[in-house]
Amino acid sequence: TLYNNALFKWEVNSEEQQLKRIKNNPLATYRPIAIPVIINNNDSFKQEGFKLAYKIDVFVHLPMSHELVYIDAASGEIVDRVEQICSIDKVGIAHTRYSGIKFIHCDSINADSFVLYDSTRGKGIHTIDARVISVTDSFRNFSDSDNVWNNVNFYQDEVATDVHWGTEMTFDYYKDTFGRWSYSGDSAIILSRVHVGDKFNNAFWDGVSANYGDGDRVKMQPLTSLDIVSHELTHGITQYTAGLRYENESGALNESFSDIFGKTIQHIHDTDNFSWYIADQIVIGSKTPFRSMSNPVELDAPKYYYGIKYYTGQGDNGGVHINSGVQNHWFYLLVNGGIGKREDNKYYKVEAIGFDKAAKVAYANLSSYLTSFSDYYDASYLSLDAAATLFGENSFEWKQVQSAWYAVGFFEELSVDQQSSFQNNWTVMPNPGNLQITLFNPDNDQINECKIVDITGKTVLTANVGPGEPIDVNALENGIYFIRIGNVVLKWVKA
C-alpha cells in the first residue's frame, strides 16, 4: 500500500535497458536493494536516538518519483521517506488547440528542456505522451526547449497543453470552490495520458489516470477540450465521493455530474467557447456533439424522467450516457431558469439561481448525500437536503431546486414537504415486486387506506388493507411507484 497503483521502473523493460546503457553495465537494474545504515530521525545526537535501518532506492515510473525509503530493521516500520527528484517550476506559455494562449506550470529539467509536470498543485500534475512507437514503449514526457509550447505537428502534440492546462484549471476549481485537493481529496498526483489508442474517438477515466484519444480525424478531433478534461477528472471525484455505480440510473447520475462540472468549469475558464453542448469543439463538420444539456431530446437523450427518449435497455450500461440527460436538464434549468410545459403538458416555472449556487447544490449532493446505488429519486430528494443545508429549507434556492426537478418529472402529486415525514416503520415487500405486495408496520395494527401513485402523479390503485394483507398489483405496468399510507410515502418498483 506504500505505492498504490504505481508502475516501477524495474517493471519497464525500456527503462531497464536504458539504465544498462547509461551505466555501461549489463547487470545494472532499478530493482531495490536494501542497504543497512545507521540513522537518527529525531534530531537528537544522543545514543538512544540512533537505530539500525535499511535504506532502499525506490524508482517509480508512474507516477514519476524517486524516493529514499528508510525501514526500521527491528520493527519493519517506515521511519522516513525522502523525495530525490528536484523540481524547478516554471511558468510556460501554451498555444492550446481549443482555448487559445494560456499560462501553464512546467518542470525545468535543464536550461533548455521543459516537461509537462506541475509540482505546484497538490502532489503534482503530470501529462505524458502515450503514443506507441515500439513494443518496448511505455511513455514519454512531452518536452519543449524554450517553454513556449506551440508544438503543432502531424501527431497533434499541441493538444497535450490543452490537457495540462485543463487539468490545472479543474484542480483549481475544486480546490478554490470546495476545498478539495485533487480527485482523491488528499492531493493525489493527477496523471493524464495523451495520444491513447489509434484513431480513438473517446476519452476516459480508468480509476487511476485520465486518458485522451486523438479522434479519427473524420468524425472527431482529439478529445482534449476543457469540458472533456474536466468531465473525465470529475469521474475521479465521483469515484472518491458517492462512488456511483456505473450502470443504470446510478451510472446516468455519474455521467451527469461529469457533464455538470465539465460545463461549469468551461463556463468559468473558457467563457468564449462555452455552450450547453458536450464536446462540441471536437466534432468535425456536420457531426453532432455528444449531448445537449439545454435540450437533451435534440441529441436523442431524455429531458424528462421516463419520458421521450428515456432508455430502458441493456446497452450503454443501462443508458448511462443517454439517461444522464434528465439531471443535465435539471441543472440547466436551475442555472438559467425556464418556463414551459412538461411532457405531460403540465406547466412549470423555474427561476434562475446561476452557476455558482447550482454547482454548490450538485457538489454537496455528490460528495455528502449520494451513495453507490443512488438513483434519480435519491438524487432529487437528497438535493433538497443539500439545498436546505446550503441555503435554508424553503429558501428561494431550495424552492428552485424543487421546481427544476418538477420540470423534469419529479415531485408530482407527492408534496416535497412530505419527505420530512417519511418513516422507516413501514416496509413494502417484496421490493421490487410483481404480482402481490404486502405492507408491514410493527407499530400499526389498524386497517389503513393505501394509495399507489405512478411517476406522473396519477393514482393507479387504492385499497384498505390490514397488517400483512397482500395487495394485488398484477395489473400495474412495470415501473416506479409511490405508496402513500397516511403521511408516510414508500418508494416501490414493479419489475
Solvent accessible surface area in square Angstrom, and as a share of the most:
residue,aa,sasa,rsa
1,T,160,0.93
2,L,66,0.33
3,Y,44,0.17
4,N,107,0.55
5,N,110,0.56
6,A,23,0.17
7,L,65,0.32
8,F,38,0.16
9,K,44,0.19
10,W,41,0.14
11,E,98,0.44
12,V,11,0.07
13,N,85,0.44
14,S,35,0.23
15,E,26,0.12
16,E,20,0.09
17,Q,71,0.32
18,Q,87,0.39
19,L,17,0.08
20,K,50,0.21
21,R,166,0.61
22,I,121,0.61
23,K,125,0.53
24,N,137,0.70
25,N,62,0.32
26,P,108,0.68
27,L,149,0.74
28,A,13,0.10
29,T,54,0.32
30,Y,27,0.10
31,R,142,0.52
32,P,55,0.35
33,I,122,0.62
34,A,53,0.41
35,I,84,0.43
36,P,84,0.53
37,V,37,0.21
38,I,114,0.58
39,I,25,0.13
40,N,43,0.22
41,N,78,0.40
42,N,91,0.46
43,D,141,0.73
44,S,30,0.19
45,F,183,0.76
46,K,136,0.57
47,Q,165,0.73
48,E,139,0.63
49,G,4,0.04
50,F,90,0.38
51,K,81,0.34
52,L,90,0.45
53,A,0,0.00
54,Y,82,0.31
55,K,54,0.23
56,I,31,0.15
57,D,51,0.26
58,V,12,0.07
59,F,48,0.20
60,V,2,0.01
61,H,4,0.02
62,L,23,0.11
63,P,36,0.23
64,M,46,0.21
65,S,20,0.13
66,H,41,0.18
67,E,20,0.09
68,L,29,0.15
69,V,2,0.01
70,Y,36,0.14
71,I,44,0.22
72,D,17,0.09
73,A,36,0.28
74,A,102,0.79
75,S,70,0.45
76,G,50,0.48
77,E,115,0.52
78,I,76,0.39
79,V,33,0.19
80,D,50,0.26
81,R,102,0.37
82,V,63,0.36
83,E,85,0.38
84,Q,65,0.29
85,I,62,0.32
86,C,119,0.71
87,S,48,0.31
88,I,100,0.51
89,D,46,0.24
90,K,93,0.39
91,V,87,0.50
92,G,1,0.01
93,I,65,0.33
94,A,0,0.00
95,H,56,0.25
96,T,13,0.07
97,R,84,0.31
98,Y,22,0.08
99,S,11,0.07
100,G,40,0.39
101,I,109,0.55
102,K,48,0.21
103,F,146,0.61
104,I,0,0.00
105,H,45,0.20
106,C,0,0.00
107,D,4,0.02
108,S,13,0.08
109,I,103,0.52
110,N,96,0.49
111,A,96,0.75
112,D,97,0.50
113,S,27,0.17
114,F,20,0.08
115,V,5,0.03
116,L,0,0.00
117,Y,23,0.09
118,D,0,0.00
119,S,46,0.30
120,T,69,0.40
121,R,32,0.12
122,G,27,0.26
123,K,131,0.56
124,G,1,0.01
125,I,0,0.00
126,H,0,0.00
127,T,0,0.00
128,I,0,0.00
129,D,10,0.05
130,A,10,0.08
131,R,60,0.22
132,V,117,0.67
133,I,107,0.54
134,S,49,0.32
135,V,153,0.88
136,T,65,0.38
137,D,48,0.25
138,S,41,0.27
139,F,32,0.13
140,R,67,0.24
141,N,52,0.27
142,F,13,0.05
143,S,68,0.44
144,D,18,0.10
145,S,76,0.49
146,D,91,0.47
147,N,14,0.07
148,V,61,0.35
149,W,4,0.01
150,N,85,0.43
151,N,43,0.22
152,V,106,0.61
153,N,66,0.34
154,F,150,0.62
155,Y,93,0.35
156,Q,13,0.06
157,D,25,0.13
158,E,16,0.07
159,V,0,0.00
160,A,2,0.01
161,T,3,0.02
162,D,4,0.02
163,V,0,0.00
164,H,0,0.00
165,W,11,0.04
166,G,0,0.00
167,T,0,0.00
168,E,1,0.00
169,M,26,0.12
170,T,4,0.02
171,F,6,0.02
172,D,26,0.13
173,Y,12,0.05
174,Y,5,0.02
175,K,56,0.24
176,D,104,0.54
177,T,48,0.28
178,F,47,0.20
179,G,54,0.52
180,R,32,0.12
181,W,111,0.39
182,S,5,0.03
183,Y,20,0.08
184,S,21,0.13
185,G,36,0.34
186,D,91,0.47
187,S,21,0.14
188,A,22,0.17
189,I,30,0.15
190,I,5,0.03
191,L,13,0.07
192,S,0,0.00
193,R,69,0.25
194,V,1,0.00
195,H,3,0.01
196,V,18,0.11
197,G,56,0.53
198,D,125,0.65
199,K,142,0.60
200,F,65,0.27
201,N,49,0.25
202,N,69,0.36
203,A,10,0.08
204,F,70,0.29
205,W,33,0.12
206,D,76,0.39
207,G,21,0.20
208,V,57,0.33
209,S,3,0.02
210,A,0,0.00
211,N,0,0.00
212,Y,0,0.00
213,G,0,0.00
214,D,24,0.12
215,G,2,0.02
216,D,30,0.16
217,R,118,0.43
218,V,101,0.58
219,K,105,0.44
220,M,31,0.14
221,Q,44,0.19
222,P,0,0.00
223,L,1,0.01
224,T,1,0.00
225,S,0,0.00
226,L,3,0.02
227,D,3,0.02
228,I,8,0.04
229,V,0,0.00
230,S,0,0.00
231,H,14,0.06
232,E,11,0.05
233,L,5,0.02
234,T,0,0.00
235,H,25,0.11
236,G,0,0.00
237,I,4,0.02
238,T,1,0.00
239,Q,81,0.36
240,Y,105,0.40
241,T,36,0.21
242,A,8,0.06
243,G,28,0.27
244,L,6,0.03
245,R,116,0.42
246,Y,84,0.32
247,E,63,0.28
248,N,82,0.42
249,E,27,0.12
250,S,10,0.06
251,G,0,0.00
252,A,0,0.00
253,L,0,0.00
254,N,13,0.07
255,E,3,0.02
256,S,0,0.00
257,F,1,0.00
258,S,0,0.00
259,D,1,0.00
260,I,0,0.00
261,F,0,0.00
262,G,1,0.01
263,K,1,0.00
264,T,3,0.01
265,I,0,0.00
266,Q,0,0.00
267,H,64,0.29
268,I,86,0.44
269,H,54,0.24
270,D,8,0.04
271,T,82,0.48
272,D,143,0.74
273,N,51,0.26
274,F,44,0.18
275,S,30,0.20
276,W,35,0.12
277,Y,69,0.26
278,I,7,0.04
279,A,0,0.00
280,D,40,0.21
281,Q,37,0.16
282,I,0,0.00
283,V,22,0.13
284,I,54,0.27
285,G,77,0.74
286,S,106,0.69
287,K,86,0.36
288,T,88,0.51
289,P,25,0.16
290,F,67,0.28
291,R,22,0.08
292,S,2,0.01
293,M,0,0.00
294,S,39,0.25
295,N,61,0.31
296,P,1,0.00
297,V,39,0.22
298,E,92,0.41
299,L,34,0.17
300,D,92,0.48
301,A,4,0.03
302,P,0,0.00
303,K,64,0.27
304,Y,17,0.07
305,Y,1,0.00
306,Y,91,0.34
307,G,23,0.22
308,I,102,0.52
309,K,92,0.39
310,Y,28,0.11
311,Y,71,0.27
312,T,102,0.59
313,G,28,0.27
314,Q,163,0.72
315,G,36,0.35
316,D,54,0.28
317,N,79,0.41
318,G,9,0.08
319,G,0,0.00
320,V,1,0.00
321,H,70,0.31
322,I,52,0.26
323,N,4,0.02
324,S,0,0.00
325,G,2,0.02
326,V,0,0.00
327,Q,1,0.01
328,N,0,0.00
329,H,12,0.06
330,W,3,0.01
331,F,0,0.00
332,Y,47,0.18
333,L,5,0.03
334,L,0,0.00
335,V,12,0.07
336,N,70,0.36
337,G,14,0.14
338,G,23,0.22
339,I,130,0.66
340,G,20,0.19
341,K,105,0.44
342,R,8,0.03
343,E,56,0.25
344,D,45,0.23
345,N,106,0.54
346,K,84,0.36
347,Y,157,0.60
348,Y,33,0.13
349,K,121,0.51
350,V,4,0.02
351,E,80,0.36
352,A,51,0.39
353,I,19,0.10
354,G,26,0.25
355,F,28,0.12
356,D,85,0.44
357,K,75,0.32
358,A,0,0.00
359,A,2,0.02
360,K,69,0.29
361,V,0,0.00
362,A,1,0.00
363,Y,22,0.08
364,A,18,0.14
365,N,2,0.01
366,L,0,0.00
367,S,38,0.24
368,S,84,0.54
369,Y,63,0.24
370,L,8,0.04
371,T,87,0.50
372,S,42,0.27
373,F,145,0.61
374,S,5,0.03
375,D,30,0.15
376,Y,0,0.00
377,Y,10,0.04
378,D,52,0.27
379,A,0,0.00
380,S,0,0.00
381,Y,16,0.06
382,L,47,0.24
383,S,0,0.00
384,L,6,0.03
385,D,64,0.33
386,A,0,0.00
387,A,0,0.00
388,A,27,0.21
389,T,107,0.62
390,L,75,0.37
391,F,55,0.23
392,G,28,0.27
393,E,111,0.50
394,N,84,0.43
395,S,24,0.15
396,F,92,0.38
397,E,22,0.10
398,W,13,0.05
399,K,99,0.42
400,Q,14,0.06
401,V,0,0.00
402,Q,50,0.22
403,S,30,0.19
404,A,0,0.00
405,W,0,0.00
406,Y,53,0.20
407,A,6,0.04
408,V,0,0.00
409,G,3,0.03
410,F,1,0.00
411,F,12,0.05
412,E,36,0.16
413,E,70,0.31
414,L,10,0.05
415,S,49,0.32
416,V,6,0.04
417,D,91,0.47
418,Q,50,0.22
419,Q,57,0.25
420,S,99,0.64
421,S,36,0.23
422,F,63,0.26
423,Q,86,0.38
424,N,149,0.76
425,N,57,0.29
426,W,25,0.09
427,T,60,0.35
428,V,11,0.06
429,M,106,0.47
430,P,73,0.46
431,N,72,0.37
432,P,84,0.53
433,G,6,0.06
434,N,63,0.32
435,L,109,0.54
436,Q,98,0.44
437,I,0,0.00
438,T,24,0.14
439,L,4,0.02
440,F,90,0.37
441,N,20,0.10
442,P,122,0.77
443,D,114,0.59
444,N,38,0.20
445,D,110,0.57
446,Q,114,0.51
447,I,133,0.67
448,N,26,0.13
449,E,105,0.47
450,C,0,0.00
451,K,52,0.22
452,I,0,0.00
453,V,1,0.01
454,D,27,0.14
455,I,32,0.16
456,T,55,0.32
457,G,10,0.09
458,K,132,0.56
459,T,51,0.29
460,V,48,0.28
461,L,39,0.19
462,T,76,0.44
463,A,27,0.21
464,N,110,0.56
465,V,11,0.06
466,G,6,0.06
467,P,79,0.50
468,G,34,0.33
469,E,81,0.37
470,P,77,0.48
471,I,6,0.03
472,D,91,0.47
473,V,0,0.00
474,N,89,0.46
475,A,102,0.79
476,L,23,0.11
477,E,141,0.63
478,N,107,0.55
479,G,18,0.17
480,I,14,0.07
481,Y,13,0.05
482,F,9,0.04
483,I,0,0.00
484,R,44,0.16
485,I,8,0.04
486,G,60,0.58
487,N,113,0.58
488,V,8,0.05
489,V,4,0.02
490,L,20,0.10
491,K,57,0.24
492,W,0,0.00
493,V,43,0.25
494,K,10,0.04
495,A,69,0.53
